[in-house]
């Protein structure tokens, strides 16, 4: 059985298809709520996304700085800028 793709993978696939220039997402920033797992971090890196912004660390499966750091691994041909977003620094009105 093949596991279903995560929303991050579906987003990367759709963005790559929508780009008329290339599948490489080089001047793009991806915003997610939770630090990506190794599968999603690998897909983000291979898609050549420039920046990754996330709202919460994933201590168990995070692959962007907490448990592993796949997106900034110097052995790969592309590194992603990681920006952990601190909700406390933003004034948000919920209603």
Secondary structure as UniProt FT lines:
FT   HELIX           7..18
FT   TURN            26..27
FT   STRAND          29..34
FT   HELIX           38..46
FT   TURN            47..48
FT   STRAND          51..56
FT   TURN            59..61
FT   TURN            65..66
FT   HELIX           70..72
FT   TURN            74..75
FT   STRAND          81..84
FT   HELIX           87..89
//
